[in-house]
Amino acid sequence: MNLDQSGLVLRGINVSSFDNWMFQVTRQEQQSLGLSTMFVPLFRIERVFLDEQIGEVGSYSQRFEDQVGMAVENYLGLVAENDEEPS
């Protein structure tokens, strides 16, 4: 994610597609779903939410790790296996 005065660039997947994508990864199927890069102009941004646990409800990244058995950052190659998780 990158935010500057012109807008926000982020890479992610539509929340409604997340479960299907995660199950494709779990079953090691050919990927028909994946991440896309998107630019949103600053004047269109009202709020940005972090993926984090709220009470008993786990985050999307926790759900992915529970289902797939590895951190989503590792699966996507964003963190080397020996590196620490981002804080």
PyMOL Python script that loads the backbone (N, CA, C, O; Angstrom):
from pymol import cmd

cmd.read_pdbstr("""\
ATOM      1  N   MET A   1       0.844  -1.168   0.000  1.00  0.00           N
ATOM      2  CA  MET A   1       0.000   0.000   0.000  1.00  0.00           C
ATOM      3  C   MET A   1       0.889   1.231   0.000  1.00  0.00           C
ATOM      4  O   MET A   1       1.876   1.294   0.733  1.00  0.00           O
ATOM      5  N   ASN A   2       0.542   2.191  -0.810  1.00  0.00           N
ATOM      6  CA  ASN A   2       1.292   3.428  -0.907  1.00  0.00           C
ATOM      7  C   ASN A   2       0.291   4.589  -0.954  1.00  0.00           C
ATOM      8  O   ASN A   2      -0.599   4.616  -1.804  1.00  0.00           O
ATOM      9  N   LEU A   3       0.444   5.539  -0.038  1.00  0.00           N
ATOM     10  CA  LEU A   3      -0.453   6.684   0.036  1.00  0.00           C
ATOM     11  C   LEU A   3       0.364   7.953  -0.126  1.00  0.00           C
ATOM     12  O   LEU A   3       1.364   8.141   0.566  1.00  0.00           O
ATOM     13  N   ASP A   4      -0.056   8.828  -1.039  1.00  0.00           N
ATOM     14  CA  ASP A   4       0.554  10.152  -1.165  1.00  0.00           C
ATOM     15  C   ASP A   4      -0.548  11.153  -1.489  1.00  0.00           C
ATOM     16  O   ASP A   4      -1.728  10.807  -1.431  1.00  0.00           O
ATOM     17  N   GLN A   5      -0.189  12.377  -1.827  1.00  0.00           N
ATOM     18  CA  GLN A   5      -1.187  13.429  -2.034  1.00  0.00           C
ATOM     19  C   GLN A   5      -2.078  13.188  -3.246  1.00  0.00           C
ATOM     20  O   GLN A   5      -3.134  13.811  -3.354  1.00  0.00           O
ATOM     21  N   SER A   6      -1.683  12.297  -4.168  1.00  0.00           N
ATOM     22  CA  SER A   6      -2.526  12.031  -5.334  1.00  0.00           C
ATOM     23  C   SER A   6      -3.536  10.923  -5.082  1.00  0.00           C
ATOM     24  O   SER A   6      -4.597  10.892  -5.706  1.00  0.00           O
ATOM     25  N   GLY A   7      -3.209  10.003  -4.159  1.00  0.00           N
ATOM     26  CA  GLY A   7      -4.147   8.930  -3.890  1.00  0.00           C
ATOM     27  C   GLY A   7      -3.485   7.724  -3.243  1.00  0.00           C
ATOM     28  O   GLY A   7      -2.391   7.812  -2.684  1.00  0.00           O
ATOM     29  N   LEU A   8      -4.176   6.603  -3.334  1.00  0.00           N
ATOM     30  CA  LEU A   8      -3.759   5.362  -2.686  1.00  0.00           C
ATOM     31  C   LEU A   8      -3.581   4.278  -3.741  1.00  0.00           C
ATOM     32  O   LEU A   8      -4.476   4.030  -4.549  1.00  0.00           O
ATOM     33  N   VAL A   9      -2.422   3.638  -3.724  1.00  0.00           N
ATOM     34  CA  VAL A   9      -2.183   2.471  -4.570  1.00  0.00           C
ATOM     35  C   VAL A   9      -2.136   1.274  -3.641  1.00  0.00           C
ATOM     36  O   VAL A   9      -1.367   1.257  -2.679  1.00  0.00           O
ATOM     37  N   LEU A  10      -2.955   0.274  -3.925  1.00  0.00           N
ATOM     38  CA  LEU A  10      -2.956  -0.921  -3.085  1.00  0.00           C
ATOM     39  C   LEU A  10      -3.083  -2.157  -3.946  1.00  0.00           C
ATOM     40  O   LEU A  10      -3.570  -2.109  -5.076  1.00  0.00           O
ATOM     41  N   ARG A  11      -2.634  -3.264  -3.385  1.00  0.00           N
ATOM     42  CA  ARG A  11      -2.719  -4.558  -4.063  1.00  0.00           C
ATOM     43  C   ARG A  11      -3.500  -5.487  -3.151  1.00  0.00           C
ATOM     44  O   ARG A  11      -3.141  -5.660  -1.987  1.00  0.00           O
ATOM     45  N   GLY A  12      -4.546  -6.077  -3.658  1.00  0.00           N
ATOM     46  CA  GLY A  12      -5.366  -6.935  -2.830  1.00  0.00           C
ATOM     47  C   GLY A  12      -6.380  -7.703  -3.650  1.00  0.00           C
ATOM     48  O   GLY A  12      -6.327  -7.748  -4.879  1.00  0.00           O
ATOM     49  N   ILE A  13      -7.306  -8.306  -2.921  1.00  0.00           N
ATOM     50  CA  ILE A  13      -8.366  -9.092  -3.551  1.00  0.00           C
ATOM     51  C   ILE A  13      -9.697  -8.619  -2.980  1.00  0.00           C
ATOM     52  O   ILE A  13      -9.782  -8.226  -1.816  1.00  0.00           O
ATOM     53  N   ASN A  14     -10.714  -8.661  -3.796  1.00  0.00           N
ATOM     54  CA  ASN A  14     -12.048  -8.288  -3.374  1.00  0.00           C
ATOM     55  C   ASN A  14     -12.463  -9.190  -2.214  1.00  0.00           C
ATOM     56  O   ASN A  14     -12.278 -10.406  -2.279  1.00  0.00           O
ATOM     57  N   VAL A  15     -13.012  -8.615  -1.172  1.00  0.00           N
ATOM     58  CA  VAL A  15     -13.397  -9.368   0.018  1.00  0.00           C
ATOM     59  C   VAL A  15     -14.364 -10.499  -0.339  1.00  0.00           C
ATOM     60  O   VAL A  15     -14.295 -11.578   0.250  1.00  0.00           O
ATOM     61  N   SER A  16     -15.252 -10.267  -1.284  1.00  0.00           N
ATOM     62  CA  SER A  16     -16.222 -11.302  -1.654  1.00  0.00           C
ATOM     63  C   SER A  16     -15.564 -12.489  -2.368  1.00  0.00           C
ATOM     64  O   SER A  16     -16.176 -13.552  -2.466  1.00  0.00           O
ATOM     65  N   SER A  17     -14.348 -12.335  -2.863  1.00  0.00           N
ATOM     66  CA  SER A  17     -13.622 -13.419  -3.539  1.00  0.00           C
ATOM     67  C   SER A  17     -12.610 -14.104  -2.633  1.00  0.00           C
ATOM     68  O   SER A  17     -12.023 -15.113  -3.025  1.00  0.00           O
ATOM     69  N   PHE A  18     -12.395 -13.582  -1.438  1.00  0.00           N
ATOM     70  CA  PHE A  18     -11.323 -14.071  -0.569  1.00  0.00           C
ATOM     71  C   PHE A  18     -11.442 -15.558  -0.264  1.00  0.00           C
ATOM     72  O   PHE A  18     -10.466 -16.293  -0.413  1.00  0.00           O
ATOM     73  N   ASP A  19     -12.629 -16.023   0.165  1.00  0.00           N
ATOM     74  CA  ASP A  19     -12.794 -17.438   0.531  1.00  0.00           C
ATOM     75  C   ASP A  19     -12.507 -18.359  -0.655  1.00  0.00           C
ATOM     76  O   ASP A  19     -11.817 -19.367  -0.501  1.00  0.00           O
ATOM     77  N   ASN A  20     -13.029 -18.022  -1.833  1.00  0.00           N
ATOM     78  CA  ASN A  20     -12.780 -18.845  -3.018  1.00  0.00           C
ATOM     79  C   ASN A  20     -11.290 -18.884  -3.352  1.00  0.00           C
ATOM     80  O   ASN A  20     -10.760 -19.946  -3.679  1.00  0.00           O
ATOM     81  N   TRP A  21     -10.614 -17.749  -3.275  1.00  0.00           N
ATOM     82  CA  TRP A  21      -9.172 -17.687  -3.529  1.00  0.00           C
ATOM     83  C   TRP A  21      -8.414 -18.549  -2.523  1.00  0.00           C
ATOM     84  O   TRP A  21      -7.519 -19.306  -2.899  1.00  0.00           O
ATOM     85  N   MET A  22      -8.775 -18.434  -1.242  1.00  0.00           N
ATOM     86  CA  MET A  22      -8.101 -19.187  -0.190  1.00  0.00           C
ATOM     87  C   MET A  22      -8.285 -20.692  -0.406  1.00  0.00           C
ATOM     88  O   MET A  22      -7.340 -21.458  -0.215  1.00  0.00           O
ATOM     89  N   PHE A  23      -9.478 -21.123  -0.799  1.00  0.00           N
ATOM     90  CA  PHE A  23      -9.714 -22.542  -1.036  1.00  0.00           C
ATOM     91  C   PHE A  23      -8.963 -23.038  -2.270  1.00  0.00           C
ATOM     92  O   PHE A  23      -8.544 -24.195  -2.301  1.00  0.00           O
ATOM     93  N   GLN A  24      -8.783 -22.192  -3.288  1.00  0.00           N
ATOM     94  CA  GLN A  24      -7.955 -22.571  -4.435  1.00  0.00           C
ATOM     95  C   GLN A  24      -6.516 -22.812  -3.986  1.00  0.00           C
ATOM     96  O   GLN A  24      -5.876 -23.766  -4.428  1.00  0.00           O
ATOM     97  N   VAL A  25      -6.015 -21.958  -3.120  1.00  0.00           N
ATOM     98  CA  VAL A  25      -4.661 -22.115  -2.595  1.00  0.00           C
ATOM     99  C   VAL A  25      -4.570 -23.404  -1.784  1.00  0.00           C
ATOM    100  O   VAL A  25      -3.622 -24.173  -1.948  1.00  0.00           O
ATOM    101  N   THR A  26      -5.548 -23.647  -0.911  1.00  0.00           N
ATOM    102  CA  THR A  26      -5.552 -24.834  -0.058  1.00  0.00           C
ATOM    103  C   THR A  26      -5.547 -26.109  -0.891  1.00  0.00           C
ATOM    104  O   THR A  26      -4.817 -27.050  -0.580  1.00  0.00           O
ATOM    105  N   ARG A  27      -6.353 -26.148  -1.944  1.00  0.00           N
ATOM    106  CA  ARG A  27      -6.465 -27.342  -2.781  1.00  0.00           C
ATOM    107  C   ARG A  27      -5.384 -27.403  -3.853  1.00  0.00           C
ATOM    108  O   ARG A  27      -5.339 -28.343  -4.648  1.00  0.00           O
ATOM    109  N   GLN A  28      -4.506 -26.389  -3.870  1.00  0.00           N
ATOM    110  CA  GLN A  28      -3.414 -26.286  -4.845  1.00  0.00           C
ATOM    111  C   GLN A  28      -3.946 -26.385  -6.275  1.00  0.00           C
ATOM    112  O   GLN A  28      -3.354 -27.033  -7.137  1.00  0.00           O
ATOM    113  N   GLU A  29      -5.075 -25.725  -6.493  1.00  0.00           N
ATOM    114  CA  GLU A  29      -5.679 -25.680  -7.821  1.00  0.00           C
ATOM    115  C   GLU A  29      -5.024 -24.580  -8.643  1.00  0.00           C
ATOM    116  O   GLU A  29      -4.342 -23.704  -8.111  1.00  0.00           O
ATOM    117  N   GLN A  30      -5.246 -24.645  -9.949  1.00  0.00           N
ATOM    118  CA  GLN A  30      -4.782 -23.567 -10.813  1.00  0.00           C
ATOM    119  C   GLN A  30      -5.490 -22.284 -10.395  1.00  0.00           C
ATOM    120  O   GLN A  30      -6.708 -22.275 -10.213  1.00  0.00           O
ATOM    121  N   GLN A  31      -4.745 -21.222 -10.247  1.00  0.00           N
ATOM    122  CA  GLN A  31      -5.300 -19.969  -9.746  1.00  0.00           C
ATOM    123  C   GLN A  31      -6.124 -19.262 -10.823  1.00  0.00           C
ATOM    124  O   GLN A  31      -5.586 -18.814 -11.835  1.00  0.00           O
ATOM    125  N   SER A  32      -7.428 -19.170 -10.593  1.00  0.00           N
ATOM    126  CA  SER A  32      -8.285 -18.372 -11.471  1.00  0.00           C
ATOM    127  C   SER A  32      -8.635 -17.041 -10.803  1.00  0.00           C
ATOM    128  O   SER A  32      -9.204 -16.148 -11.432  1.00  0.00           O
ATOM    129  N   LEU A  33      -8.287 -16.924  -9.526  1.00  0.00           N
ATOM    130  CA  LEU A  33      -8.481 -15.682  -8.777  1.00  0.00           C
ATOM    131  C   LEU A  33      -7.120 -15.232  -8.271  1.00  0.00           C
ATOM    132  O   LEU A  33      -6.239 -16.055  -8.021  1.00  0.00           O
ATOM    133  N   GLY A  34      -6.953 -13.940  -8.122  1.00  0.00           N
ATOM    134  CA  GLY A  34      -5.681 -13.439  -7.605  1.00  0.00           C
ATOM    135  C   GLY A  34      -5.775 -11.986  -7.228  1.00  0.00           C
ATOM    136  O   GLY A  34      -6.835 -11.364  -7.309  1.00  0.00           O
ATOM    137  N   LEU A  35      -4.648 -11.462  -6.818  1.00  0.00           N
ATOM    138  CA  LEU A  35      -4.580 -10.073  -6.390  1.00  0.00           C
ATOM    139  C   LEU A  35      -4.541  -9.146  -7.595  1.00  0.00           C
ATOM    140  O   LEU A  35      -4.038  -9.508  -8.658  1.00  0.00           O
ATOM    141  N   SER A  36      -5.068  -7.969  -7.416  1.00  0.00           N
ATOM    142  CA  SER A  36      -4.981  -6.943  -8.447  1.00  0.00           C
ATOM    143  C   SER A  36      -4.490  -5.650  -7.810  1.00  0.00           C
ATOM    144  O   SER A  36      -4.668  -5.420  -6.614  1.00  0.00           O
ATOM    145  N   THR A  37      -3.873  -4.819  -8.628  1.00  0.00           N
ATOM    146  CA  THR A  37      -3.371  -3.526  -8.170  1.00  0.00           C
ATOM    147  C   THR A  37      -4.381  -2.461  -8.572  1.00  0.00           C
ATOM    148  O   THR A  37      -4.914  -2.468  -9.682  1.00  0.00           O
ATOM    149  N   MET A  38      -4.628  -1.549  -7.646  1.00  0.00           N
ATOM    150  CA  MET A  38      -5.679  -0.551  -7.857  1.00  0.00           C
ATOM    151  C   MET A  38      -5.193   0.815  -7.377  1.00  0.00           C
ATOM    152  O   MET A  38      -4.507   0.920  -6.361  1.00  0.00           O
ATOM    153  N   PHE A  39      -5.556   1.854  -8.119  1.00  0.00           N
ATOM    154  CA  PHE A  39      -5.290   3.230  -7.695  1.00  0.00           C
ATOM    155  C   PHE A  39      -6.620   3.893  -7.375  1.00  0.00           C
ATOM    156  O   PHE A  39      -7.560   3.829  -8.166  1.00  0.00           O
ATOM    157  N   VAL A  40      -6.695   4.534  -6.205  1.00  0.00           N
ATOM    158  CA  VAL A  40      -7.890   5.281  -5.803  1.00  0.00           C
ATOM    159  C   VAL A  40      -7.455   6.726  -5.566  1.00  0.00           C
ATOM    160  O   VAL A  40      -6.601   6.972  -4.715  1.00  0.00           O
ATOM    161  N   PRO A  41      -8.026   7.692  -6.304  1.00  0.00           N
ATOM    162  CA  PRO A  41      -7.662   9.089  -6.086  1.00  0.00           C
ATOM    163  C   PRO A  41      -8.008   9.527  -4.662  1.00  0.00           C
ATOM    164  O   PRO A  41      -8.994   9.071  -4.083  1.00  0.00           O
ATOM    165  N   LEU A  42      -7.200  10.397  -4.120  1.00  0.00           N
ATOM    166  CA  LEU A  42      -7.358  10.817  -2.731  1.00  0.00           C
ATOM    167  C   LEU A  42      -8.754  11.371  -2.442  1.00  0.00           C
ATOM    168  O   LEU A  42      -9.299  11.130  -1.365  1.00  0.00           O
ATOM    169  N   PHE A  43      -9.338  12.105  -3.385  1.00  0.00           N
ATOM    170  CA  PHE A  43     -10.659  12.692  -3.122  1.00  0.00           C
ATOM    171  C   PHE A  43     -11.761  11.635  -2.997  1.00  0.00           C
ATOM    172  O   PHE A  43     -12.853  11.946  -2.521  1.00  0.00           O
ATOM    173  N   ARG A  44     -11.492  10.380  -3.420  1.00  0.00           N
ATOM    174  CA  ARG A  44     -12.484   9.309  -3.317  1.00  0.00           C
ATOM    175  C   ARG A  44     -12.351   8.485  -2.039  1.00  0.00           C
ATOM    176  O   ARG A  44     -13.211   7.655  -1.745  1.00  0.00           O
ATOM    177  N   ILE A  45     -11.276   8.708  -1.277  1.00  0.00           N
ATOM    178  CA  ILE A  45     -11.020   7.896  -0.086  1.00  0.00           C
ATOM    179  C   ILE A  45     -11.714   8.502   1.117  1.00  0.00           C
ATOM    180  O   ILE A  45     -11.476   9.657   1.471  1.00  0.00           O
ATOM    181  N   GLU A  46     -12.571   7.717   1.739  1.00  0.00           N
ATOM    182  CA  GLU A  46     -13.225   8.139   2.975  1.00  0.00           C
ATOM    183  C   GLU A  46     -12.514   7.557   4.181  1.00  0.00           C
ATOM    184  O   GLU A  46     -12.289   8.248   5.174  1.00  0.00           O
ATOM    185  N   ARG A  47     -12.156   6.263   4.090  1.00  0.00           N
ATOM    186  CA  ARG A  47     -11.488   5.592   5.204  1.00  0.00           C
ATOM    187  C   ARG A  47     -10.766   4.353   4.693  1.00  0.00           C
ATOM    188  O   ARG A  47     -11.086   3.818   3.632  1.00  0.00           O
ATOM    189  N   VAL A  48      -9.794   3.915   5.467  1.00  0.00           N
ATOM    190  CA  VAL A  48      -9.039   2.702   5.177  1.00  0.00           C
ATOM    191  C   VAL A  48      -9.014   1.871   6.452  1.00  0.00           C
ATOM    192  O   VAL A  48      -8.707   2.388   7.527  1.00  0.00           O
ATOM    193  N   PHE A  49      -9.333   0.596   6.337  1.00  0.00           N
ATOM    194  CA  PHE A  49      -9.346  -0.296   7.497  1.00  0.00           C
ATOM    195  C   PHE A  49      -8.173  -1.264   7.417  1.00  0.00           C
ATOM    196  O   PHE A  49      -7.826  -1.747   6.339  1.00  0.00           O
ATOM    197  N   LEU A  50      -7.574  -1.538   8.555  1.00  0.00           N
ATOM    198  CA  LEU A  50      -6.531  -2.545   8.641  1.00  0.00           C
ATOM    199  C   LEU A  50      -7.167  -3.911   8.830  1.00  0.00           C
ATOM    200  O   LEU A  50      -8.252  -4.024   9.401  1.00  0.00           O
ATOM    201  N   ASP A  51      -6.498  -4.937   8.356  1.00  0.00           N
ATOM    202  CA  ASP A  51      -6.940  -6.318   8.558  1.00  0.00           C
ATOM    203  C   ASP A  51      -6.446  -6.749   9.931  1.00  0.00           C
ATOM    204  O   ASP A  51      -5.282  -7.118  10.090  1.00  0.00           O
ATOM    205  N   GLU A  52      -7.326  -6.702  10.917  1.00  0.00           N
ATOM    206  CA  GLU A  52      -6.926  -7.056  12.273  1.00  0.00           C
ATOM    207  C   GLU A  52      -8.069  -7.750  12.991  1.00  0.00           C
ATOM    208  O   GLU A  52      -9.238  -7.577  12.648  1.00  0.00           O
ATOM    209  N   GLN A  53      -7.709  -8.540  13.995  1.00  0.00           N
ATOM    210  CA  GLN A  53      -8.696  -9.248  14.800  1.00  0.00           C
ATOM    211  C   GLN A  53      -9.488  -8.248  15.634  1.00  0.00           C
ATOM    212  O   GLN A  53      -8.938  -7.295  16.184  1.00  0.00           O
ATOM    213  N   ILE A  54     -10.794  -8.490  15.712  1.00  0.00           N
ATOM    214  CA  ILE A  54     -11.661  -7.671  16.557  1.00  0.00           C
ATOM    215  C   ILE A  54     -12.425  -8.623  17.465  1.00  0.00           C
ATOM    216  O   ILE A  54     -13.317  -9.342  17.014  1.00  0.00           O
ATOM    217  N   GLY A  55     -12.077  -8.624  18.724  1.00  0.00           N
ATOM    218  CA  GLY A  55     -12.697  -9.553  19.669  1.00  0.00           C
ATOM    219  C   GLY A  55     -12.411 -10.985  19.269  1.00  0.00           C
ATOM    220  O   GLY A  55     -11.257 -11.368  19.078  1.00  0.00           O
ATOM    221  N   GLU A  56     -13.467 -11.776  19.143  1.00  0.00           N
ATOM    222  CA  GLU A  56     -13.335 -13.186  18.760  1.00  0.00           C
ATOM    223  C   GLU A  56     -13.250 -13.380  17.244  1.00  0.00           C
ATOM    224  O   GLU A  56     -12.969 -14.483  16.776  1.00  0.00           O
ATOM    225  N   VAL A  57     -13.488 -12.328  16.486  1.00  0.00           N
ATOM    226  CA  VAL A  57     -13.478 -12.424  15.026  1.00  0.00           C
ATOM    227  C   VAL A  57     -12.052 -12.231  14.525  1.00  0.00           C
ATOM    228  O   VAL A  57     -11.456 -11.169  14.701  1.00  0.00           O
ATOM    229  N   GLY A  58     -11.515 -13.276  13.897  1.00  0.00           N
ATOM    230  CA  GLY A  58     -10.138 -13.219  13.402  1.00  0.00           C
ATOM    231  C   GLY A  58     -10.017 -12.380  12.147  1.00  0.00           C
ATOM    232  O   GLY A  58     -11.004 -12.123  11.458  1.00  0.00           O
ATOM    233  N   SER A  59      -8.808 -11.960  11.860  1.00  0.00           N
ATOM    234  CA  SER A  59      -8.531 -11.190  10.649  1.00  0.00           C
ATOM    235  C   SER A  59      -8.512 -12.118   9.437  1.00  0.00           C
ATOM    236  O   SER A  59      -8.467 -13.339   9.585  1.00  0.00           O
ATOM    237  N   TYR A  60      -8.545 -11.544   8.257  1.00  0.00           N
ATOM    238  CA  TYR A  60      -8.444 -12.339   7.038  1.00  0.00           C
ATOM    239  C   TYR A  60      -7.104 -13.051   6.979  1.00  0.00           C
ATOM    240  O   TYR A  60      -7.040 -14.203   6.550  1.00  0.00           O
ATOM    241  N   SER A  61      -6.036 -12.393   7.400  1.00  0.00           N
ATOM    242  CA  SER A  61      -4.718 -13.038   7.372  1.00  0.00           C
ATOM    243  C   SER A  61      -4.657 -14.210   8.355  1.00  0.00           C
ATOM    244  O   SER A  61      -4.001 -15.213   8.071  1.00  0.00           O
ATOM    245  N   GLN A  62      -5.322 -14.102   9.494  1.00  0.00           N
ATOM    246  CA  GLN A  62      -5.377 -15.229  10.435  1.00  0.00           C
ATOM    247  C   GLN A  62      -6.174 -16.389   9.844  1.00  0.00           C
ATOM    248  O   GLN A  62      -5.777 -17.547   9.977  1.00  0.00           O
ATOM    249  N   ARG A  63      -7.288 -16.084   9.197  1.00  0.00           N
ATOM    250  CA  ARG A  63      -8.094 -17.128   8.558  1.00  0.00           C
ATOM    251  C   ARG A  63      -7.285 -17.853   7.491  1.00  0.00           C
ATOM    252  O   ARG A  63      -7.341 -19.078   7.388  1.00  0.00           O
ATOM    253  N   PHE A  64      -6.524 -17.085   6.686  1.00  0.00           N
ATOM    254  CA  PHE A  64      -5.693 -17.683   5.649  1.00  0.00           C
ATOM    255  C   PHE A  64      -4.656 -18.615   6.261  1.00  0.00           C
ATOM    256  O   PHE A  64      -4.479 -19.741   5.797  1.00  0.00           O
ATOM    257  N   GLU A  65      -3.971 -18.149   7.301  1.00  0.00           N
ATOM    258  CA  GLU A  65      -2.940 -18.974   7.929  1.00  0.00           C
ATOM    259  C   GLU A  65      -3.534 -20.229   8.553  1.00  0.00           C
ATOM    260  O   GLU A  65      -2.938 -21.302   8.453  1.00  0.00           O
ATOM    261  N   ASP A  66      -4.685 -20.122   9.190  1.00  0.00           N
ATOM    262  CA  ASP A  66      -5.349 -21.289   9.779  1.00  0.00           C
ATOM    263  C   ASP A  66      -5.733 -22.310   8.701  1.00  0.00           C
ATOM    264  O   ASP A  66      -5.579 -23.514   8.905  1.00  0.00           O
ATOM    265  N   GLN A  67      -6.225 -21.836   7.571  1.00  0.00           N
ATOM    266  CA  GLN A  67      -6.703 -22.724   6.504  1.00  0.00           C
ATOM    267  C   GLN A  67      -5.562 -23.303   5.665  1.00  0.00           C
ATOM    268  O   GLN A  67      -5.557 -24.495   5.359  1.00  0.00           O
ATOM    269  N   VAL A  68      -4.599 -22.461   5.297  1.00  0.00           N
ATOM    270  CA  VAL A  68      -3.543 -22.859   4.361  1.00  0.00           C
ATOM    271  C   VAL A  68      -2.316 -23.421   5.086  1.00  0.00           C
ATOM    272  O   VAL A  68      -1.623 -24.290   4.558  1.00  0.00           O
ATOM    273  N   GLY A  69      -2.054 -22.922   6.296  1.00  0.00           N
ATOM    274  CA  GLY A  69      -0.905 -23.411   7.056  1.00  0.00           C
ATOM    275  C   GLY A  69       0.346 -22.573   6.897  1.00  0.00           C
ATOM    276  O   GLY A  69       1.424 -22.977   7.333  1.00  0.00           O
ATOM    277  N   MET A  70       0.215 -21.416   6.280  1.00  0.00           N
ATOM    278  CA  MET A  70       1.343 -20.483   6.178  1.00  0.00           C
ATOM    279  C   MET A  70       0.801 -19.061   6.147  1.00  0.00           C
ATOM    280  O   MET A  70      -0.345 -18.824   5.765  1.00  0.00           O
ATOM    281  N   ALA A  71       1.635 -18.135   6.551  1.00  0.00           N
ATOM    282  CA  ALA A  71       1.231 -16.729   6.548  1.00  0.00           C
ATOM    283  C   ALA A  71       0.998 -16.264   5.112  1.00  0.00           C
ATOM    284  O   ALA A  71       1.727 -16.657   4.201  1.00  0.00           O
ATOM    285  N   VAL A  72      -0.007 -15.437   4.916  1.00  0.00           N
ATOM    286  CA  VAL A  72      -0.323 -14.944   3.576  1.00  0.00           C
ATOM    287  C   VAL A  72       0.856 -14.162   3.005  1.00  0.00           C
ATOM    288  O   VAL A  72       1.085 -14.200   1.797  1.00  0.00           O
ATOM    289  N   GLU A  73       1.607 -13.455   3.846  1.00  0.00           N
ATOM    290  CA  GLU A  73       2.784 -12.712   3.374  1.00  0.00           C
ATOM    291  C   GLU A  73       3.826 -13.669   2.798  1.00  0.00           C
ATOM    292  O   GLU A  73       4.459 -13.369   1.786  1.00  0.00           O
ATOM    293  N   ASN A  74       3.999 -14.815   3.444  1.00  0.00           N
ATOM    294  CA  ASN A  74       4.947 -15.810   2.935  1.00  0.00           C
ATOM    295  C   ASN A  74       4.447 -16.414   1.627  1.00  0.00           C
ATOM    296  O   ASN A  74       5.223 -16.582   0.687  1.00  0.00           O
ATOM    297  N   TYR A  75       3.167 -16.740   1.558  1.00  0.00           N
ATOM    298  CA  TYR A  75       2.594 -17.315   0.342  1.00  0.00           C
ATOM    299  C   TYR A  75       2.783 -16.371  -0.840  1.00  0.00           C
ATOM    300  O   TYR A  75       3.113 -16.807  -1.943  1.00  0.00           O
ATOM    301  N   LEU A  76       2.575 -15.087  -0.609  1.00  0.00           N
ATOM    302  CA  LEU A  76       2.686 -14.098  -1.680  1.00  0.00           C
ATOM    303  C   LEU A  76       4.121 -13.670  -1.956  1.00  0.00           C
ATOM    304  O   LEU A  76       4.374 -12.909  -2.889  1.00  0.00           O
ATOM    305  N   GLY A  77       5.068 -14.159  -1.144  1.00  0.00           N
ATOM    306  CA  GLY A  77       6.468 -13.802  -1.346  1.00  0.00           C
ATOM    307  C   GLY A  77       6.815 -12.406  -0.862  1.00  0.00           C
ATOM    308  O   GLY A  77       7.804 -11.823  -1.305  1.00  0.00           O
ATOM    309  N   LEU A  78       6.012 -11.866   0.043  1.00  0.00           N
ATOM    310  CA  LEU A  78       6.258 -10.528   0.562  1.00  0.00           C
ATOM    311  C   LEU A  78       7.245 -10.537   1.721  1.00  0.00           C
ATOM    312  O   LEU A  78       7.854  -9.514   2.034  1.00  0.00           O
ATOM    313  N   VAL A  79       7.403 -11.701   2.359  1.00  0.00           N
ATOM    314  CA  VAL A  79       8.314 -11.856   3.490  1.00  0.00           C
ATOM    315  C   VAL A  79       9.075 -13.150   3.269  1.00  0.00           C
ATOM    316  O   VAL A  79       8.473 -14.190   3.000  1.00  0.00           O
ATOM    317  N   ALA A  80      10.387 -13.093   3.379  1.00  0.00           N
ATOM    318  CA  ALA A  80      11.173 -14.318   3.296  1.00  0.00           C
ATOM    319  C   ALA A  80      10.858 -15.187   4.502  1.00  0.00           C
ATOM    320  O   ALA A  80      10.545 -14.659   5.569  1.00  0.00           O
ATOM    321  N   GLU A  81      10.933 -16.503   4.362  1.00  0.00           N
ATOM    322  CA  GLU A  81      10.599 -17.430   5.429  1.00  0.00           C
ATOM    323  C   GLU A  81      11.351 -17.120   6.732  1.00  0.00           C
ATOM    324  O   GLU A  81      10.804 -17.322   7.816  1.00  0.00           O
ATOM    325  N   ASN A  82      12.584 -16.638   6.642  1.00  0.00           N
ATOM    326  CA  ASN A  82      13.406 -16.385   7.829  1.00  0.00           C
ATOM    327  C   ASN A  82      13.177 -14.993   8.412  1.00  0.00           C
ATOM    328  O   ASN A  82      13.596 -14.720   9.537  1.00  0.00           O
ATOM    329  N   ASP A  83      12.525 -14.123   7.672  1.00  0.00           N
ATOM    330  CA  ASP A  83      12.290 -12.756   8.162  1.00  0.00           C
ATOM    331  C   ASP A  83      11.166 -12.748   9.175  1.00  0.00           C
ATOM    332  O   ASP A  83      10.330 -13.651   9.217  1.00  0.00           O
ATOM    333  N   GLU A  84      11.164 -11.690  10.003  1.00  0.00           N
ATOM    334  CA  GLU A  84      10.073 -11.514  10.956  1.00  0.00           C
ATOM    335  C   GLU A  84       8.845 -11.008  10.227  1.00  0.00           C
ATOM    336  O   GLU A  84       8.940 -10.387   9.169  1.00  0.00           O
ATOM    337  N   GLU A  85       7.686 -11.286  10.815  1.00  0.00           N
ATOM    338  CA  GLU A  85       6.425 -10.771  10.288  1.00  0.00           C
ATOM    339  C   GLU A  85       6.412  -9.254  10.433  1.00  0.00           C
ATOM    340  O   GLU A  85       6.979  -8.724  11.389  1.00  0.00           O
ATOM    341  N   PRO A  86       5.772  -8.543   9.498  1.00  0.00           N
ATOM    342  CA  PRO A  86       5.678  -7.083   9.634  1.00  0.00           C
ATOM    343  C   PRO A  86       4.860  -6.710  10.850  1.00  0.00           C
ATOM    344  O   PRO A  86       3.913  -7.410  11.208  1.00  0.00           O
ATOM    345  N   SER A  87       5.227  -5.597  11.493  1.00  0.00           N
ATOM    346  CA  SER A  87       4.459  -5.186  12.676  1.00  0.00           C
ATOM    347  C   SER A  87       3.435  -4.157  12.331  1.00  0.00           C
ATOM    348  O   SER A  87       2.701  -3.699  13.207  1.00  0.00           O
TER     349      SER A  87
END
""", "prot")
cmd.dss("prot")
cmd.show_as("cartoon", "prot")
cmd.util.cbc("prot")
cmd.orient("prot")
